[in-house]
Amino acid sequence: MKVLHLIDSGGLYGAEKMLLALVQQQLKQGLSPLILSAGEPGIDEKPLEAEARRLGVPLTPWRMRPGFNLSGAREIWRWARDNGFELLHSHGYKFNVLMGLWPRTLRGLPLITTLHGYVKAPRYTKAWLYEWIDRMILPQMQQVIVVSETMKQQIPQVLARSGKLSVIVNGLNMERVIAHSQNPVDESLEAFFAAHNPMVLGVGRLSREKGFDRLVRAFPGILKAWPSAGLLIVGEGGQRQTLEELIHTLGLEGRVLLPGYVNNVAASMAKAGVLCMPSHTEGLPITLLEAMSVGIPIVAASVGEIPDVLGHGRGGTVLDDLSEPSLSNALLAAMEGHAVGTEVIAWAKDQVADRYSDNAMADNYLRVYQKVVS
């Protein structure tokens, strides 16, 4: 079966890592998957494209005019048909909209989508418009996959009650993550790690829903107890300037580092004292599964599938109260070992191995593919 995965990636985060793991497993299953990585004309190699090249994952870069480019989408599905693809698999609302607006009678190929999570963009913004159209189009898909049970509440309920919806949790290759965690951290981070201990780590897109402003505001409370502590927030996005201004306002220059993308996040996890996920909304974050695999203490907001994945506290600290004192105290307790013992770390690793493998994820997707194509 030839499957074309469609994504317009903004970095190398959870959705991208899940897709790479899925394609690797699909190759082992005997499928013929290909990632089509869209981007604007003139963009050089994207982080997803570089990682796919490093891993030997089949990918073709595709540059097209940004925005509501229906003619560009038509060019893609015509190319897919001409090259013998049997199924289109969208990862993100951009291709949900651009492909879903074409009737299947014209497009020819069945279209399914994985919803990795909504950003809940401010009303009347461009992202909000795409999300609104996306929700209108989802019932036209041949199959919709969500990555957690909680995401069922974010989609049209007529779809949630239909036979078109499947829940497939994200998975990863735990052994590979652990192996990467044993490598050195990126050279750009070595000096910061050397100067600060313990290290508080945040990983994700620099966007409002990730809640990193909460983490920055809580960090002065960490410094009162640990004057040598550092805060490292790995990722890139539209909130960089907002976060930099907040860091300046709080006088945290030199204490907080926003390095953008780094090549080996797992290595940073292995050296950090705690991972914080202060998100406003989540699906099932790959970053969380990576941290559980590595064995770093975790403090996370009680949103999305996070409470269930962490066993409601058995595998890490789950917070309903994300106020500055609450978050600071929880991070301090985790770093000092009061909230996270060896049994917590062991439980988290077992949870990933038992429930969130890339092999199980690929098997579940294969069943959906066979249902749709047949």
RODO-2510 file (C-alpha; in nm, 4 decimals, decimal comma):
residues 374
     n   res          X          Y          Z
     1     m     0,0000     0,0000     0,0000
     2     k     0,1362     0,3406    -0,1012
     3     v     0,0588     0,6089     0,1590
     4     l     0,1347     0,9792     0,1184
     5     h     0,1726     1,1628     0,4504
     6     l     0,1027     1,5365     0,4190
     7     i     0,2510     1,7871     0,6624
     8     d     0,3529     2,1521     0,6705
     9     s     0,5909     2,1338     0,9623
    10     g     0,6965     2,4207     1,1841
    11     g     0,9746     2,2358     1,3619
    12     l     1,0662     1,8984     1,5064
    13     y     0,8132     1,8516     1,7835
    14     g     0,5675     1,5829     1,8874
    15     a     0,3711     1,5503     1,5629
    16     e     0,6875     1,5340     1,3552
    17     k     0,8541     1,2769     1,5815
    18     m     0,5386     1,0649     1,5866
    19     l     0,5237     1,0764     1,2050
    20     l     0,8867     0,9724     1,1661
    21     a     0,8373     0,6806     1,4062
    22     l     0,5185     0,5764     1,2255
    23     v     0,6809     0,5774     0,8808
    24     q     0,9770     0,3756     1,0075
    25     q     0,7400     0,1098     1,1389
    26     q     0,5299     0,1166     0,8214
    27     l     0,8398     0,0364     0,6181
    28     k     0,8908    -0,2703     0,8390
    29     q     0,5262    -0,3673     0,7795
    30     g     0,5870    -0,3731     0,4052
    31     l     0,3983    -0,0536     0,3227
    32     s     0,5350     0,2151     0,0895
    33     p     0,4962     0,5407     0,2853
    34     l     0,6302     0,8805     0,1805
    35     i     0,6257     1,2094     0,3705
    36     l     0,5443     1,5165     0,1616
    37     s     0,6899     1,8086     0,3572
    38     a     0,5366     2,1355     0,2381
    39     g     0,6900     2,4794     0,2780
    40     e     0,7048     2,8210     0,1194
    41     p     0,9239     2,8773    -0,1878
    42     g     1,2797     2,9663    -0,0935
    43     i     1,2792     2,7785     0,2375
    44     d     1,5863     2,5649     0,2866
    45     e     1,5797     2,2251     0,4518
    46     k     1,3308     2,2102     0,7381
    47     p     1,4147     2,0378     1,0695
    48     l     1,1759     1,7530     0,9828
    49     e     1,3442     1,7070     0,6459
    50     a     1,6907     1,7027     0,7985
    51     e     1,5880     1,4442     1,0582
    52     a     1,4189     1,2265     0,7941
    53     r     1,7378     1,2377     0,5874
    54     r     1,9435     1,1405     0,8925
    55     l     1,7126     0,8482     0,9705
    56     g     1,6760     0,7342     0,6102
    57     v     1,2995     0,7987     0,6133
    58     p     1,1487     0,8575     0,2652
    59     l     1,0522     1,2231     0,2264
    60     t     1,0076     1,4683    -0,0571
    61     p     1,0253     1,8453     0,0065
    62     w     0,7418     2,0317    -0,1640
    63     r     0,7498     2,4097    -0,1954
    64     m     0,4244     2,5926    -0,2664
    65     r     0,2637     2,9325    -0,2274
    66     p     0,1430     2,9770     0,1336
    67     g    -0,2128     3,0447     0,2410
    68     f    -0,5386     2,9209     0,0934
    69     n    -0,3689     2,7570    -0,2031
    70     l    -0,6282     2,5190    -0,3470
    71     s    -0,4523     2,5024    -0,6831
    72     g    -0,1349     2,3914    -0,5058
    73     a    -0,3326     2,1221    -0,3260
    74     r    -0,4775     2,0063    -0,6590
    75     e    -0,1269     1,9747    -0,7969
    76     i    -0,0348     1,7513    -0,5017
    77     w    -0,3285     1,5100    -0,5290
    78     r    -0,2836     1,4877    -0,9051
    79     w     0,0840     1,4066    -0,8518
    80     a    -0,0132     1,1476    -0,5888
    81     r    -0,2585     0,9781    -0,8246
    82     d    -0,0077     0,9776    -1,1100
    83     n     0,2485     0,8093    -0,8836
    84     g     0,0200     0,5314    -0,7688
    85     f    -0,0572     0,6393    -0,4131
    86     e    -0,3662     0,4779    -0,2642
    87     l    -0,4221     0,6914     0,0439
    88     l    -0,3633     1,0491     0,1618
    89     h    -0,2866     1,0915     0,5321
    90     s    -0,2946     1,4508     0,6572
    91     h    -0,1144     1,5684     0,9698
    92     g    -0,2406     1,9166     1,0519
    93     y    -0,5313     2,1439     0,9767
    94     k    -0,3637     2,3063     0,6758
    95     f    -0,3818     1,9923     0,4624
    96     n    -0,7150     1,8948     0,6181
    97     v    -0,8538     2,2147     0,4688
    98     l    -0,6627     2,2221     0,1404
    99     m    -0,7359     1,8585     0,0586
   100     g    -1,0740     1,8265     0,2275
   101     l    -1,2304     2,1097     0,0288
   102     w    -1,1786     1,9047    -0,2888
   103     p    -1,4620     1,6489    -0,3306
   104     r    -1,3416     1,2920    -0,3321
   105     t    -1,5099     1,2482    -0,6706
   106     l    -1,2469     1,4880    -0,8087
   107     r    -0,9589     1,4025    -0,5772
   108     g    -1,0054     1,0301    -0,6303
   109     l    -0,7939     0,9270    -0,3323
   110     p    -0,9354     0,8624     0,0158
   111     l    -0,8270     1,1162     0,2780
   112     i    -0,7730     1,0525     0,6474
   113     t    -0,6279     1,2782     0,9130
   114     t    -0,4561     1,2577     1,2493
   115     l    -0,5460     1,5407     1,4844
   116     h    -0,2409     1,6007     1,7011
   117     g    -0,4088     1,8843     1,8919
   118     y    -0,5624     2,2252     1,8442
   119     v    -0,3780     2,5443     1,9325
   120     k    -0,7019     2,7258     2,0263
   121     a    -0,5972     3,0357     1,8375
   122     p    -0,7430     3,3792     1,9263
   123     r    -1,0716     3,4509     1,7503
   124     y    -1,0649     3,5981     1,4004
   125     t    -0,6959     3,5281     1,3470
   126     k    -0,5699     3,3335     1,0462
   127     a    -0,5061     3,0224     1,2569
   128     w    -0,8530     3,0503     1,4116
   129     l    -1,0106     3,0630     1,0635
   130     y    -0,8223     2,7512     0,9555
   131     e    -0,9309     2,5674     1,2695
   132     w    -1,2934     2,6705     1,2170
   133     i    -1,2919     2,5497     0,8558
   134     d    -1,1125     2,2347     0,9683
   135     r    -1,3950     2,1450     1,2059
   136     m    -1,6469     2,1944     0,9255
   137     i    -1,4501     1,9655     0,6939
   138     l    -1,3668     1,6816     0,9349
   139     p    -1,6985     1,4972     0,8815
   140     q    -1,6096     1,4701     0,5103
   141     m    -1,2935     1,2712     0,5889
   142     q    -1,2927     0,8962     0,5347
   143     q    -1,1425     0,8540     0,8830
   144     v    -1,0354     1,0882     1,1640
   145     i    -0,7781     0,9777     1,4214
   146     v    -0,7315     1,1564     1,7529
   147     v    -0,4369     1,0817     1,9795
   148     s    -0,6294     1,0784     2,3077
   149     e    -0,9765     1,0178     2,4470
   150     t    -0,9940     1,3757     2,5763
   151     m    -0,9620     1,5116     2,2219
   152     k    -1,3057     1,3723     2,1400
   153     q    -1,4473     1,6796     2,3132
   154     q    -1,2656     1,9140     2,0723
   155     i    -1,4194     1,7855     1,7506
   156     p    -1,7753     1,8041     1,6109
   157     q    -1,9846     1,5701     1,8225
   158     v    -2,1635     1,4292     1,5206
   159     l    -1,8208     1,3007     1,4152
   160     a    -1,7313     1,1780     1,7639
   161     r    -2,0422     0,9564     1,7599
   162     s    -1,9810     0,8264     1,4086
   163     g    -1,7893     0,5264     1,2830
   164     k    -1,5324     0,7582     1,1249
   165     l    -1,3460     0,8296     1,4477
   166     s    -1,0577     0,6262     1,5915
   167     v    -0,8372     0,6870     1,8944
   168     i    -0,4743     0,5860     1,8367
   169     v    -0,2289     0,6953     2,1035
   170     n     0,1137     0,8169     2,0020
   171     g     0,4094     0,5839     2,0289
   172     l     0,7868     0,6012     2,0134
   173     n     1,0961     0,3852     1,9962
   174     m     1,1998     0,3850     2,3618
   175     e     1,5361     0,2187     2,3011
   176     r     1,6352     0,4842     2,0468
   177     v     1,5393     0,7668     2,2835
   178     i     1,7450     0,6165     2,5656
   179     a     2,0430     0,5712     2,3328
   180     h     2,0222     0,9356     2,2210
   181     s     2,0013     1,0499     2,5832
   182     q     2,3477     0,9045     2,6464
   183     n     2,5092     1,1299     2,3839
   184     p     2,6574     1,4717     2,4708
   185     v     2,4301     1,7753     2,4671
   186     d     2,4537     2,0112     2,1727
   187     e     2,7703     2,2208     2,1732
   188     s     2,5592     2,5375     2,1908
   189     l     2,4250     2,4251     2,5302
   190     e     2,7442     2,2978     2,6959
   191     a     2,8416     2,6308     2,8518
   192     f     2,4906     2,6920     2,9872
   193     f     2,4755     2,3491     3,1492
   194     a     2,8232     2,4012     3,2954
   195     a     2,7205     2,7332     3,4522
   196     h     2,3821     2,6289     3,5942
   197     n     2,2765     2,3478     3,8225
   198     p     2,0102     2,2231     3,8661
   199     m     1,8505     2,2781     3,5248
   200     v     1,4773     2,3234     3,4672
   201     l     1,3825     2,2151     3,1160
   202     g     1,0904     2,3078     2,8923
   203     v     1,0486     2,1583     2,5444
   204     g     0,8016     2,2586     2,2767
   205     r     0,6857     2,5133     2,0276
   206     l     0,7087     2,8697     2,1577
   207     s     0,3360     2,9301     2,1324
   208     r     0,0691     3,0446     2,3731
   209     e    -0,0859     2,7039     2,4386
   210     k     0,2431     2,5641     2,5721
   211     g     0,2293     2,8020     2,8696
   212     f     0,6024     2,8775     2,8889
   213     d     0,5246     3,2244     3,0219
   214     r     0,3942     3,0487     3,3335
   215     l     0,7266     2,8702     3,3692
   216     v     0,9312     3,1885     3,3279
   217     r     0,7201     3,3687     3,5898
   218     a     0,7602     3,0792     3,8331
   219     f     1,1360     3,0580     3,7870
   220     p     1,2326     3,3384     4,0321
   221     g     1,0836     3,1187     4,3056
   222     i     1,3297     2,8455     4,2028
   223     l     1,6217     3,0856     4,2227
   224     k     1,5406     3,1754     4,5830
   225     a     1,6129     2,8165     4,6806
   226     w     1,8693     2,7345     4,4093
   227     p     2,0614     3,0537     4,3137
   228     s     2,2688     2,8594     4,0600
   229     a     1,9680     2,7110     3,8786
   230     g     1,9063     2,7630     3,5087
   231     l     1,5992     2,7486     3,2872
   232     l     1,6323     2,6057     2,9365
   233     i     1,3334     2,6255     2,6993
   234     v     1,4026     2,4348     2,3781
   235     g     1,1953     2,5202     2,0723
   236     e     1,1005     2,7987     1,8357
   237     g     0,7823     2,9863     1,7567
   238     g     0,5810     3,3038     1,7488
   239     q     0,6039     3,3767     2,1222
   240     r     0,9821     3,4174     2,1243
   241     q     0,9678     3,7966     2,1468
   242     t     0,7016     3,7863     2,4191
   243     l     0,9089     3,5444     2,6257
   244     e     1,2286     3,7435     2,5718
   245     e     1,0546     4,0597     2,6916
   246     l     0,9236     3,8748     2,9983
   247     i     1,2733     3,7437     3,0753
   248     h     1,4085     4,0990     3,0525
   249     t     1,1295     4,2405     3,2710
   250     l     1,1989     3,9836     3,5424
   251     g     1,5751     4,0396     3,5229
   252     l     1,6455     3,6792     3,4243
   253     e     1,8968     3,7385     3,1445
   254     g     2,1758     3,4870     3,1728
   255     r     1,9556     3,2596     3,3845
   256     v     1,7114     3,1627     3,1078
   257     l     1,8145     3,0404     2,7641
   258     l     1,5948     3,0112     2,4530
   259     p     1,8284     2,8316     2,2113
   260     g     1,5697     2,7505     1,9437
   261     y     1,5950     2,4042     1,7911
   262     v     1,8520     2,1590     1,9196
   263     n     1,9468     1,8291     1,7621
   264     n     1,9326     1,6032     2,0660
   265     v     1,6620     1,6928     2,3172
   266     a     1,6937     1,3560     2,4919
   267     a     2,0519     1,4378     2,5929
   268     s     1,9326     1,7629     2,7529
   269     m     1,6607     1,5706     2,9368
   270     a     1,9207     1,3326     3,0791
   271     k     2,1241     1,6234     3,2221
   272     a     1,8339     1,8360     3,3496
   273     g     1,6873     1,8209     3,6980
   274     v     1,3212     1,8350     3,5971
   275     l     1,1014     1,8693     3,2871
   276     c     0,8123     2,1128     3,3128
   277     m     0,5073     2,1046     3,0834
   278     p     0,2883     2,3997     3,1903
   279     s     0,0560     2,3710     2,8895
   280     h    -0,2925     2,5167     2,8515
   281     t    -0,3875     2,2346     2,6136
   282     e    -0,2315     1,9099     2,4924
   283     g    -0,3172     1,5881     2,3150
   284     l    -0,0693     1,3149     2,3958
   285     p     0,2723     1,4856     2,3816
   286     i     0,5673     1,2872     2,2516
   287     t     0,7923     1,5047     2,4699
   288     l     0,6219     1,3558     2,7748
   289     l     0,6854     0,9997     2,6542
   290     e     1,0492     1,0837     2,5804
   291     a     1,0980     1,2262     2,9294
   292     m     0,9405     0,9186     3,0884
   293     s     1,1738     0,6980     2,8838
   294     v     1,4826     0,8948     2,9883
   295     g     1,3882     0,8972     3,3571
   296     i     1,3751     1,2707     3,4294
   297     p     1,1334     1,3965     3,6998
   298     i     0,8246     1,5541     3,5422
   299     v     0,5936     1,8348     3,6507
   300     a     0,3018     1,8837     3,4109
   301     a    -0,0332     2,0573     3,3832
   302     s    -0,3436     1,8447     3,4176
   303     v    -0,4586     1,8841     3,0560
   304     g    -0,5278     1,6487     2,7692
   305     e    -0,4029     1,2947     2,8161
   306     i    -0,1209     1,3951     3,0542
   307     p    -0,2942     1,2858     3,3789
   308     d    -0,3747     0,9408     3,2384
   309     v    -0,0275     0,8896     3,0901
   310     l     0,1321     0,9813     3,4238
   311     g    -0,1057     0,7561     3,6144
   312     h    -0,2584     1,0562     3,7929
   313     g     0,0651     1,1118     3,9823
   314     r     0,2259     0,7666     3,9817
   315     g     0,4728     0,8656     3,7080
   316     g     0,5173     1,2362     3,7803
   317     t     0,3572     1,5445     3,9329
   318     v     0,0265     1,6530     3,7763
   319     l    -0,0912     2,0052     3,8623
   320     d    -0,4344     2,1645     3,8441
   321     d    -0,3025     2,4863     3,9988
   322     l    -0,0453     2,6497     3,7703
   323     s    -0,0049     2,9674     3,9756
   324     e     0,3520     3,0850     4,0282
   325     p     0,3854     2,9616     4,3896
   326     s     0,2263     2,6258     4,3099
   327     l     0,4450     2,5655     4,0063
   328     s     0,7636     2,6791     4,1824
   329     n     0,6966     2,4548     4,4819
   330     a     0,6202     2,1535     4,2651
   331     l     0,9392     2,2007     4,0627
   332     l     1,1477     2,2400     4,3786
   333     a     0,9959     1,9256     4,5300
   334     a     1,0699     1,7286     4,2132
   335     m     1,4310     1,8504     4,1938
   336     e     1,4920     1,7820     4,5611
   337     g     1,3525     1,4309     4,5287
   338     h     1,0581     1,4868     4,7622
   339     a     0,7979     1,4126     4,4952
   340     v     0,9878     1,1782     4,2641
   341     g     1,1537     0,8633     4,3881
   342     t     1,3066     0,5727     4,2016
   343     e     0,9722     0,3915     4,2028
   344     v     0,8101     0,6843     4,0189
   345     i     1,0809     0,6834     3,7517
   346     a     1,0532     0,3046     3,7138
   347     w     0,6742     0,3204     3,6832
   348     a     0,7001     0,5863     3,4111
   349     k     0,9450     0,3786     3,2061
   350     d     0,7263     0,0695     3,2348
   351     q     0,4241     0,2723     3,1256
   352     v     0,5938     0,3792     2,8025
   353     a     0,7206     0,0296     2,7271
   354     d     0,3804    -0,1306     2,7881
   355     r     0,1380     0,1213     2,6333
   356     y     0,3171     0,3613     2,4015
   357     s     0,5396     0,1677     2,1620
   358     d     0,5788     0,2711     1,7977
   359     n     0,5064    -0,0883     1,6939
   360     a     0,1602    -0,0899     1,8561
   361     m     0,0850     0,2530     1,7080
   362     a     0,1713     0,1352     1,3558
   363     d    -0,0427    -0,1786     1,3915
   364     n    -0,3419     0,0361     1,4872
   365     y    -0,2890     0,2677     1,1913
   366     l    -0,2598    -0,0277     0,9543
   367     r    -0,6037    -0,1510     1,0605
   368     v    -0,7488     0,1930     0,9846
   369     y    -0,5758     0,2041     0,6448
   370     q    -0,7082    -0,1378     0,5458
   371     k    -1,0601    -0,0392     0,6473
   372     v    -1,0506     0,2833     0,4463
   373     v    -0,8869     0,1455     0,1333
   374     s    -1,1074    -0,1621     0,1194
***
